[in-house]
Amino acid sequence: MPATLANAIGIQVFTFVFKDIAVKLTEAENWRTETEFRDKLIIRLFVFNCVNAYGSLYFLVFVQEQGRKRVIQRRFKVGAL
């Protein structure tokens, strides 16, 4: 439960912080029109929000699973699983 709460809080904090950073970076690129500016900002926020929201799921499925396999291999001296 504490890990879930920490993950939820982390996602919210990173979303809040990156929203400001994304706006400043997009303004620094100096797009010609407001439409170009909004399009690039939307793409940037979408990509970040996907990584931010699904990054922990990626970690659980791929990274942590590999760690479990290594622990099992060490404990039982089993070959590749």
Secondary structure, DSSP 8 states (H G I E B T S, - for coil): -HHHHHHHHHHHHHHHHHHHHHHHHHHHT--SSHHHHHHHHHHHHHHHHHHHHHHHHHIIIIIHHHHHHHHHHHHHT----
